[in-house]
């Protein structure tokens, strides 16, 4: 499963990229606003930190303006993936862009039927938001399982990008279901490295090693 960082914070992306485990980045208008940076500048910087796809989102609601915005966004770098909302105009834009060879991430997906439409529109990625789904009393991971089943039934190429990930259990469940990608805040990704028994184990080994008086 590919790991994307869901952030526009350069320092966090650098830190994760240095592990060699980062496969891409997703941003959205709220994350760009949180960074306090110019969207073109920060997107360009992010694109230079990974060879993987960097999702940059349109903010228009109509197809024509979405196409104009996509043109501006895709000129930022070769690895920009245009993010469009799961609406009729968003999917029209997805179809037009992917037919032209541009990567598209269809975002704000909350049902398996919507995911089916995104695949039919040729989306590179579909982003079901599991955390927000759970928050509203639905089962986010069941949504991922349903999309996996449908995409496998028809051998759709669209990758399932599990988004709105809140904790390690979401990551684990996504991997068990066979999602293609998950995008999570840096804190969640860093949390995956940690285990109390790993820390205790290191502590114990180092204490015993110190008693030997040796060095490597
Ligand atoms: C996905 O691409 C979105 O940026 C993101 O995962 C939204 O997550 P949130 O629900 O934590 O805002």
Boltz pocket constraint, residues with backbone or C-beta under 6 A from the ligand:
constraints:
  - pocket:
      binder: B
      contacts: [[A, 6], [A, 26], [A, 27], [A, 28], [A, 107], [A, 127], [A, 129], [A, 131], [A, 132], [A, 162], [A, 163], [A, 164], [A, 165], [A, 183]]
      max_distance: 6.0
